[in-house]
Amino acid sequence: MKKTILLLLALCITSMMFADNFVMIKVKNQQNLREIFNNQDIDIHYYNDNFVLATSENINDNMILLDEKSFEDNDLYYIVYCEKENQQSYIERENIEVLFSNNDLLIVKPLADNINPYKNDGVVAIDNKTARLAQAYRNEFPTVTEEDQIVRELMNEVEIENLEVTVQHLQDYERRYYNSTEAYAAGDWIYEQFENLGFNELDGLEVEQFEFKYGVNESSPNIIATQWGTKYPDQYIICGSHYDSYSHSGMCPGADDNATGVATVLETARILSQYSFERTIIYCAFSAEEQGLIGSGAYASFCADMGYDVVAYFNNDMNGYLHEGNEIHIDLIYPDNVAPLGEYYMSLAGVYFPELQVRHVTFNKGDSDHTSFNKNGFMGIYPFEDKDNPSPYMHTGNDVIGSSVNSFEQSQIFTQMNLASVATLATLSPENVMENEYNYVSIFPNPAKNTLTLAAETEGVKDVVIVNSLGQTVKEFSFETSTTVDIKDLNSGVYFVKILGENVLTKKLVVRD
């Protein structure tokens, strides 16, 4: 009996001695970051250019001890971006234990199931999963020195009207909190937009609802649309945005944060889905970003666990606010080890928008979904509206068109850059639909009121259907060179004109009273 007690005591002592500690390690430079990743005694869960969060059996002088028993009574830790003067009010509001603080952020341990961000800043959830250092596996990122005529033509197809329609629709839900009825409805609507573009109808185009949970709570799903590549279907170019919104006051229309990003992704998909690419393109609308990058974290982890070869991830989050007196520019956010992708993006901008300022910046007041991909070993970057002057209305009831989204011209440029970034890396297929005669069909006016004219540069019969936002056919007809169609019977709203053939050309149509 005595020996048994001693043995149990010894086991307990051993367990305590080797219990993993949750620690912070300051990062000196990129070489130091790689050395930390190569340390077999450390399990890293999160990293940026300034510090890593990890678990380790042993503590040394380079570590700040945050919690002696990591993940023992909680599934998540959080980084909370909150300036020093606001931290006390946040601590009093949330049921948390503060493990670390500085002028910009808190690292906390939740004492309840979930926590919320501070008013105008974000949170990042840290789970018990080993992070990977993002890296390029091949020379995927060329330095672009001259325009591709086809890519330029695709960029010219980006229509401000389409961006406005998407932002207005998502704003009209008034709140898209991740597990609200409105968020589910918004997710369904985004799913329908992909279906209207031919996803789940045409070969090579699929859309699905990717379900996940936030703690014990259900969440509205991620919407994942896939355009399969013709030559390298197992190589993925991903662009994404989040569609949830947040405000401590309850009303969170989320026009800039982040209906603008969703509009960019949908408009990119509208244009690129008409063509064939050698690599697979994935378009994402994530939920629960405001709760700690939960939705993108679930999907990026899935991609890593499945062994997906994700060449690049392009994030779209807030691109509609232009500070008074400022010129349109792009603040490009990424950790230093993702520099090859960032340099590729800047080379593209230098060719297609030579007057546009694009600068690499560090943002210490928030985070976004690119981080989920970076910590899963993939290269991800985040083009942002303005590090120093972002929308002051984010996470408030005033995040609406007019005040918070005041420059759709800026949103158009961000969308064109997203499209160019994706299309260039995905690589147009030789057998592309662009070579199909049906591509040379123009429709006008757009928006239309009473009549719609279709004109083709080539001869031959073209079969046309017009479908509404629910996917229902409202008109069918054929024409050869040109035709004018009476649309007085169509209600105002968004429709899709599909020119049918071996390949399907889909054009978005806005009808106004």
C-alpha positions as CSV (number, residue, x, y, z in Angstrom):
1,M,0.0,0.0,0.0
2,K,2.8,2.4,1.0
3,K,4.7,1.6,-2.2
4,T,1.5,2.3,-4.2
5,I,1.0,5.7,-2.6
6,L,4.6,6.6,-3.2
7,L,4.3,5.5,-6.8
8,L,1.2,7.6,-7.3
9,L,2.9,10.5,-5.7
10,A,5.9,10.1,-8.0
11,L,3.6,10.0,-11.0
12,C,1.8,13.2,-9.9
13,I,5.1,15.0,-9.4
14,T,6.4,13.8,-12.8
15,S,3.1,14.9,-14.4
16,M,3.5,18.3,-12.8
17,M,7.1,18.6,-13.8
18,F,6.4,17.8,-17.4
19,A,3.1,19.6,-17.8
20,D,3.3,21.9,-20.8
21,N,3.6,25.6,-20.1
22,F,1.9,28.2,-22.2
23,V,4.5,30.8,-23.1
24,M,5.3,33.8,-25.2
25,I,8.7,34.1,-26.9
26,K,9.8,37.4,-28.4
27,V,11.0,37.2,-32.0
28,K,14.2,39.1,-32.9
29,N,14.3,38.6,-36.6
30,Q,13.3,36.0,-39.3
31,Q,16.4,33.9,-38.6
32,N,15.4,33.8,-34.9
33,L,11.8,32.8,-35.9
34,R,13.1,29.9,-37.9
35,E,15.3,28.8,-35.0
36,I,12.3,28.8,-32.7
37,F,10.3,26.7,-35.2
38,N,13.2,24.3,-35.4
39,N,13.4,23.8,-31.6
40,Q,12.0,20.3,-31.0
41,D,11.1,21.2,-27.4
42,I,8.7,23.9,-28.4
43,D,5.2,23.4,-29.9
44,I,4.2,26.7,-31.6
45,H,0.5,27.6,-31.9
46,Y,0.7,31.1,-33.2
47,Y,3.3,33.4,-34.6
48,N,3.9,36.9,-36.1
49,D,7.0,39.0,-36.6
50,N,7.1,40.1,-33.0
51,F,6.3,37.0,-30.9
52,V,5.2,33.4,-30.9
53,L,2.8,31.7,-28.5
54,A,3.8,28.1,-27.7
55,T,3.8,25.3,-25.2
56,S,6.9,23.9,-23.7
57,E,7.8,21.5,-20.9
58,N,10.7,23.6,-19.9
59,I,11.0,27.4,-19.3
60,N,14.1,29.4,-20.2
61,D,15.1,33.0,-20.0
62,N,13.8,33.8,-23.5
63,M,10.2,32.8,-22.5
64,I,7.4,34.7,-20.7
65,L,5.3,32.2,-18.7
66,L,1.6,32.8,-19.4
67,D,0.0,29.7,-18.0
68,E,1.6,26.8,-16.2
69,K,-1.0,24.2,-17.4
70,S,-1.7,25.0,-21.0
71,F,-5.1,24.1,-22.4
72,E,-6.0,22.2,-19.2
73,D,-9.3,23.8,-18.4
74,N,-9.9,25.8,-21.6
75,D,-9.9,25.0,-25.3
76,L,-8.8,28.5,-26.5
77,Y,-6.6,31.4,-25.5
78,Y,-7.1,34.8,-27.2
79,I,-5.1,37.7,-28.4
80,V,-7.4,40.7,-27.9
81,Y,-6.3,43.9,-29.8
82,C,-7.2,46.7,-27.5
83,E,-5.3,49.9,-26.7
84,K,-4.0,50.5,-23.2
85,E,-6.5,53.1,-22.2
86,N,-9.4,50.8,-23.1
87,Q,-8.1,47.6,-21.6
88,Q,-9.6,48.0,-18.1
89,S,-13.1,48.6,-19.4
90,Y,-12.7,45.5,-21.6
91,I,-11.5,43.4,-18.7
92,E,-14.4,44.5,-16.5
93,R,-16.8,43.6,-19.4
94,E,-15.5,40.1,-20.3
95,N,-15.1,37.0,-18.0
96,I,-11.4,36.6,-18.6
97,E,-8.0,36.1,-16.9
98,V,-5.3,38.5,-18.3
99,L,-2.0,36.7,-18.9
100,F,-0.1,39.4,-20.7
101,S,-0.7,43.0,-21.8
102,N,1.1,45.8,-23.6
103,N,0.0,49.1,-25.3
104,D,-1.8,47.3,-28.1
105,L,-3.1,44.0,-27.0
106,L,-4.0,41.6,-24.3
107,I,-3.4,37.8,-24.1
108,V,-6.2,36.3,-22.1
109,K,-7.6,33.1,-20.9
110,P,-11.5,32.9,-21.0
111,L,-13.3,31.9,-17.9
112,A,-16.5,31.3,-19.9
113,D,-17.2,29.6,-23.2
114,N,-16.7,32.5,-25.6
115,I,-15.5,36.1,-25.5
116,N,-16.1,39.1,-27.7
117,P,-13.7,41.6,-29.3
118,Y,-13.3,45.1,-28.0
119,K,-15.5,47.8,-29.7
120,N,-13.3,48.6,-32.7
121,D,-10.7,45.9,-32.6
122,G,-10.4,42.2,-33.1
123,V,-9.5,39.0,-31.5
124,V,-7.5,35.9,-32.6
125,A,-8.3,32.5,-31.1
126,I,-5.3,30.4,-30.2
127,D,-6.1,26.6,-30.2
128,N,-4.1,23.6,-29.3
129,K,-2.9,22.9,-32.8
130,T,0.7,23.1,-34.0
131,A,1.4,26.0,-36.3
132,R,3.4,25.7,-39.5
133,L,5.7,28.4,-40.9
134,A,4.3,29.7,-44.2
135,Q,6.5,29.1,-47.1
136,A,6.5,28.8,-50.9
137,Y,7.2,25.3,-52.1
138,R,8.0,26.2,-55.7
139,N,8.8,29.4,-57.6
140,E,5.1,30.2,-57.8
141,F,5.4,34.0,-57.6
142,P,6.7,35.6,-60.7
143,T,7.8,39.2,-60.9
144,V,5.3,40.7,-63.3
145,T,6.9,43.3,-65.6
146,E,4.3,43.8,-68.3
147,E,0.6,43.6,-68.8
148,D,-1.2,40.5,-69.9
149,Q,-3.8,41.8,-72.3
150,I,-6.4,39.1,-71.3
151,V,-5.9,39.8,-67.6
152,R,-6.4,43.5,-68.3
153,E,-9.6,42.8,-70.2
154,L,-10.8,40.7,-67.2
155,M,-10.0,43.6,-64.8
156,N,-12.0,45.9,-67.0
157,E,-15.1,43.7,-66.5
158,V,-15.3,44.7,-62.8
159,E,-18.4,46.8,-62.4
160,I,-19.0,49.2,-59.5
161,E,-22.7,48.6,-59.7
162,N,-22.3,44.9,-58.8
163,L,-20.2,45.8,-55.8
164,E,-22.8,48.3,-54.6
165,V,-25.6,45.7,-55.0
166,T,-23.8,43.2,-52.8
167,V,-22.8,45.6,-50.1
168,Q,-26.4,47.1,-50.0
169,H,-27.9,43.6,-49.7
170,L,-25.7,42.5,-46.9
171,Q,-26.1,45.8,-45.1
172,D,-29.8,45.4,-45.2
173,Y,-29.6,42.4,-42.8
174,E,-28.7,45.0,-40.2
175,R,-26.7,42.5,-38.2
176,R,-24.7,39.3,-39.2
177,Y,-23.5,38.1,-35.8
178,Y,-21.9,34.7,-36.5
179,N,-24.7,32.6,-35.0
180,S,-27.7,34.9,-35.6
181,T,-30.7,34.2,-37.9
182,E,-29.5,37.0,-40.1
183,A,-26.0,35.5,-40.5
184,Y,-27.6,32.2,-41.6
185,A,-29.7,34.1,-44.1
186,A,-26.7,36.0,-45.4
187,G,-24.8,32.8,-45.9
188,D,-27.7,31.3,-47.8
189,W,-27.8,34.3,-50.0
190,I,-24.1,34.1,-50.8
191,Y,-24.5,30.5,-51.6
192,E,-27.3,31.4,-54.0
193,Q,-25.2,33.9,-55.7
194,F,-22.6,31.3,-56.5
195,E,-25.4,29.0,-57.8
196,N,-26.6,31.7,-60.0
197,L,-23.1,31.9,-61.5
198,G,-23.4,28.2,-62.5
199,F,-21.7,26.6,-59.4
200,N,-23.2,23.1,-58.9
201,E,-24.7,23.4,-62.4
202,L,-21.7,23.6,-64.8
203,D,-18.9,21.1,-65.0
204,G,-15.9,22.1,-62.9
205,L,-17.9,24.6,-60.7
206,E,-19.0,23.5,-57.2
207,V,-20.3,25.3,-54.1
208,E,-20.8,23.9,-50.6
209,Q,-21.6,24.9,-47.0
210,F,-18.6,24.1,-44.8
211,E,-20.0,23.7,-41.2
212,F,-18.1,24.2,-38.0
213,K,-18.7,25.2,-34.4
214,Y,-17.4,28.0,-32.1
215,G,-16.9,26.3,-28.8
216,V,-20.2,24.8,-27.8
217,N,-22.1,27.1,-30.2
218,E,-23.3,26.5,-33.7
219,S,-22.2,29.0,-36.3
220,S,-23.4,30.0,-39.7
221,P,-21.3,28.0,-42.2
222,N,-18.4,29.0,-44.4
223,I,-19.4,29.2,-48.1
224,I,-16.8,27.5,-50.2
225,A,-17.0,27.7,-54.1
226,T,-14.5,25.7,-56.2
227,Q,-13.5,26.2,-59.8
228,W,-11.5,23.2,-60.7
229,G,-8.3,23.6,-62.7
230,T,-7.9,21.9,-66.0
231,K,-4.2,21.0,-65.7
232,Y,-3.2,21.2,-62.1
233,P,-6.5,20.7,-60.2
234,D,-4.5,19.8,-57.0
235,Q,-2.9,23.2,-56.8
236,Y,-5.1,25.9,-55.2
237,I,-5.3,29.6,-55.5
238,I,-7.7,30.9,-52.8
239,C,-9.3,34.3,-52.3
240,G,-11.6,34.9,-49.3
241,S,-13.5,37.3,-47.1
242,H,-15.7,37.1,-44.0
243,Y,-19.4,37.8,-44.1
244,D,-20.1,38.0,-40.3
245,S,-20.3,41.3,-38.5
246,Y,-20.0,42.5,-34.9
247,S,-21.0,45.4,-32.7
248,H,-21.1,45.6,-29.0
249,S,-24.3,47.6,-29.2
250,G,-26.1,44.9,-31.2
251,M,-26.7,46.7,-34.5
252,C,-23.9,45.8,-36.9
253,P,-24.8,46.4,-40.6
254,G,-21.1,45.7,-41.5
255,A,-21.0,47.5,-44.8
256,D,-17.2,48.1,-44.9
257,D,-16.5,45.3,-42.4
258,N,-17.0,43.2,-44.3
259,A,-19.6,43.4,-47.0
260,T,-17.0,45.1,-49.2
261,G,-14.8,42.1,-49.1
262,V,-17.6,39.7,-49.9
263,A,-18.5,41.9,-52.9
264,T,-14.9,41.6,-54.1
265,V,-15.0,37.8,-53.9
266,L,-18.4,37.5,-55.6
267,E,-17.4,39.9,-58.4
268,T,-14.1,38.1,-58.9
269,A,-16.0,34.8,-59.1
270,R,-18.6,36.3,-61.5
271,I,-15.9,37.2,-64.0
272,L,-13.3,34.3,-63.6
273,S,-15.9,31.5,-63.5
274,Q,-16.6,32.3,-67.2
275,Y,-13.2,31.1,-68.1
276,S,-11.0,28.0,-67.6
277,F,-7.8,28.1,-65.6
278,E,-5.0,25.5,-65.2
279,R,-5.0,25.7,-61.4
280,T,-8.0,25.4,-59.1
281,I,-9.5,28.6,-57.8
282,I,-11.4,28.6,-54.5
283,Y,-13.7,31.5,-53.4
284,C,-14.5,31.7,-49.7
285,A,-16.9,33.5,-47.5
286,F,-16.0,32.8,-43.9
287,S,-18.1,33.2,-40.8
288,A,-17.1,33.9,-37.2
289,E,-14.1,36.0,-38.2
290,E,-15.0,38.6,-35.6
291,Q,-14.9,35.9,-32.9
292,G,-11.2,35.1,-33.4
293,L,-10.8,34.0,-37.1
294,I,-12.8,30.8,-36.2
295,G,-14.3,30.1,-39.6
296,S,-11.2,30.6,-41.6
297,G,-9.2,28.8,-39.0
298,A,-11.4,25.7,-39.4
299,Y,-11.1,25.8,-43.2
300,A,-7.4,26.5,-43.3
301,S,-6.8,23.7,-40.8
302,F,-8.9,21.4,-43.0
303,C,-6.8,22.3,-46.0
304,A,-3.6,21.6,-44.1
305,D,-4.9,18.3,-42.7
306,M,-5.9,17.2,-46.2
307,G,-2.5,18.0,-47.6
308,Y,-3.8,20.6,-50.0
309,D,-1.2,22.4,-52.0
310,V,-2.4,26.0,-51.4
311,V,-0.2,28.2,-53.6
312,A,-1.5,31.5,-52.3
313,Y,-4.3,33.0,-50.2
314,F,-5.6,36.6,-50.9
315,N,-7.7,38.1,-48.1
316,N,-10.4,40.8,-48.7
317,D,-11.5,42.6,-45.6
318,M,-12.5,46.3,-45.6
319,N,-11.8,48.2,-48.9
320,G,-14.6,50.8,-49.1
321,Y,-13.5,53.6,-46.7
322,L,-11.3,56.5,-48.0
323,H,-10.2,59.0,-45.4
324,E,-11.0,62.6,-46.3
325,G,-8.0,64.1,-48.1
326,N,-6.3,60.8,-48.8
327,E,-5.6,59.3,-52.2
328,I,-6.5,55.7,-52.9
329,H,-3.7,53.4,-51.9
330,I,-3.3,49.8,-50.6
331,D,-1.7,48.9,-47.3
332,L,-0.4,45.4,-47.7
333,I,-0.2,43.3,-44.5
334,Y,1.7,40.1,-44.1
335,P,4.5,38.6,-41.9
336,D,8.0,38.9,-43.3
337,N,8.3,35.2,-44.2
338,V,5.4,35.7,-46.7
339,A,7.4,38.4,-48.5
340,P,7.6,36.4,-51.8
341,L,3.8,36.6,-52.2
342,G,3.7,40.2,-51.1
343,E,6.4,41.2,-53.6
344,Y,4.4,39.4,-56.4
345,Y,1.3,41.4,-55.5
346,M,3.3,44.7,-55.5
347,S,4.8,43.9,-58.9
348,L,1.3,43.3,-60.3
349,A,0.2,46.7,-58.9
350,G,3.2,48.4,-60.4
351,V,2.2,47.1,-63.9
352,Y,-1.6,47.5,-63.8
353,F,-1.8,50.6,-61.5
354,P,1.6,52.3,-61.8
355,E,0.3,55.5,-60.0
356,L,-1.2,53.5,-57.1
357,Q,0.9,53.4,-53.9
358,V,1.1,49.9,-52.4
359,R,3.2,49.6,-49.2
360,H,4.1,46.7,-46.9
361,V,2.9,47.6,-43.4
362,T,2.5,46.0,-40.0
363,F,-0.9,46.4,-38.3
364,N,-0.9,46.2,-34.5
365,K,-4.6,46.9,-34.0
366,G,-6.3,43.9,-35.4
367,D,-6.0,40.8,-37.6
368,S,-7.8,39.0,-40.3
369,D,-8.3,35.7,-42.0
370,H,-4.9,35.6,-43.8
371,T,-3.4,34.7,-40.4
372,S,-5.3,31.4,-40.4
373,F,-3.7,30.4,-43.6
374,N,-0.2,31.6,-42.6
375,K,-0.2,29.7,-39.4
376,N,-1.2,26.5,-41.3
377,G,1.8,26.8,-43.5
378,F,0.3,28.7,-46.5
379,M,1.3,32.0,-47.9
380,G,-1.5,34.6,-47.3
381,I,-1.6,38.4,-47.7
382,Y,-4.1,41.1,-46.7
383,P,-4.6,44.2,-48.9
384,F,-6.2,46.8,-46.5
385,E,-7.8,50.2,-47.0
386,D,-5.6,52.2,-44.6
387,K,-3.5,51.1,-41.6
388,D,-3.5,54.6,-40.1
389,N,-7.0,55.7,-41.1
390,P,-9.3,52.7,-41.3
391,S,-13.1,53.2,-41.2
392,P,-13.9,54.8,-37.8
393,Y,-17.4,53.2,-38.0
394,M,-16.4,49.5,-38.0
395,H,-18.1,47.5,-35.3
396,T,-20.7,50.2,-34.9
397,G,-24.3,50.7,-36.2
398,N,-22.9,53.4,-38.6
399,D,-20.9,51.0,-40.7
400,V,-23.1,51.7,-43.7
401,I,-22.9,53.0,-47.3
402,G,-22.2,56.7,-47.3
403,S,-20.3,57.1,-44.0
404,S,-18.2,53.9,-43.8
405,V,-18.3,52.9,-47.4
406,N,-17.7,56.2,-49.2
407,S,-15.5,55.1,-52.2
408,F,-16.7,52.3,-54.4
409,E,-14.0,53.5,-56.8
410,Q,-11.5,52.3,-54.2
411,S,-13.4,49.0,-53.8
412,Q,-13.3,48.5,-57.6
413,I,-9.5,48.9,-57.6
414,F,-9.1,46.4,-54.7
415,T,-11.3,44.0,-56.6
416,Q,-9.4,44.4,-59.8
417,M,-6.2,43.7,-58.0
418,N,-7.7,40.6,-56.3
419,L,-8.8,39.4,-59.7
420,A,-5.5,40.0,-61.4
421,S,-3.6,38.3,-58.5
422,V,-5.8,35.2,-58.7
423,A,-6.0,35.0,-62.5
424,T,-2.3,35.5,-63.1
425,L,-1.3,32.7,-60.7
426,A,-4.2,30.4,-61.7
427,T,-3.1,30.7,-65.4
428,L,-5.7,30.8,-68.2
429,S,-6.1,27.5,-70.0
430,P,-5.3,27.3,-73.8
431,E,-8.8,25.9,-74.3
432,N,-10.3,28.8,-72.5
433,V,-13.9,30.0,-73.1
434,M,-12.4,33.3,-74.1
435,E,-11.8,31.7,-77.5
436,N,-15.4,30.8,-77.7
437,E,-17.6,33.0,-80.0
438,Y,-20.2,33.5,-77.3
439,N,-17.7,35.5,-75.3
440,Y,-18.0,38.3,-77.8
441,V,-21.6,39.1,-76.8
442,S,-22.3,42.5,-75.2
443,I,-25.4,43.5,-73.3
444,F,-26.6,47.1,-72.8
445,P,-27.8,49.2,-71.2
446,N,-26.8,47.8,-67.8
447,P,-28.6,48.8,-65.5
448,A,-31.6,48.4,-67.9
449,K,-35.2,49.7,-67.6
450,N,-37.6,48.8,-70.4
451,T,-35.4,47.0,-73.0
452,L,-32.2,45.1,-73.2
453,T,-30.0,44.8,-76.3
454,L,-27.6,41.9,-77.0
455,A,-25.0,42.3,-79.8
456,A,-22.5,39.7,-81.0
457,E,-19.3,40.1,-83.0
458,T,-19.7,36.7,-84.7
459,E,-22.5,35.1,-86.6
460,G,-24.5,32.1,-85.6
461,V,-27.5,31.3,-83.4
462,K,-27.1,32.0,-79.7
463,D,-29.6,30.6,-77.2
464,V,-30.2,32.9,-74.2
465,V,-31.9,32.5,-70.8
466,I,-32.4,35.2,-68.2
467,V,-32.7,33.9,-64.6
468,N,-33.6,35.8,-61.4
469,S,-31.7,35.8,-58.1
470,L,-33.5,32.6,-57.1
471,G,-32.2,30.7,-60.2
472,Q,-35.7,30.8,-61.9
473,T,-35.8,31.3,-65.6
474,V,-37.8,34.4,-66.5
475,K,-37.1,34.7,-70.2
476,E,-35.8,32.5,-73.0
477,F,-34.9,33.5,-76.6
478,S,-32.5,33.1,-79.4
479,F,-30.7,35.6,-81.7
480,E,-27.9,35.7,-84.3
481,T,-26.2,39.1,-84.7
482,S,-28.2,41.3,-82.4
483,T,-31.6,41.6,-80.8
484,T,-33.6,43.9,-78.4
485,V,-35.7,42.3,-75.8
486,D,-38.7,43.8,-73.9
487,I,-38.1,43.5,-70.2
488,K,-40.9,45.8,-68.9
489,D,-42.4,42.7,-67.1
490,L,-39.3,42.2,-65.0
491,N,-39.3,43.5,-61.5
492,S,-36.3,45.7,-60.3
493,G,-33.4,43.6,-59.0
494,V,-30.4,41.5,-60.0
495,Y,-30.7,39.0,-62.9
496,F,-28.2,36.8,-64.8
497,V,-28.1,36.6,-68.6
498,K,-26.7,33.2,-69.7
499,I,-25.6,32.7,-73.4
500,L,-25.7,28.9,-73.8
501,G,-23.3,26.8,-75.9
502,E,-20.4,24.4,-75.4
503,N,-19.4,26.9,-72.8
504,V,-21.8,29.2,-70.8
505,L,-21.2,32.9,-70.7
506,T,-22.9,34.5,-67.7
507,K,-23.4,38.3,-67.4
508,K,-25.0,40.1,-64.4
509,L,-27.9,42.3,-65.2
510,V,-29.4,45.0,-63.0
511,V,-33.0,46.0,-63.8
512,R,-34.4,49.3,-62.4
513,D,-37.9,50.7,-62.4
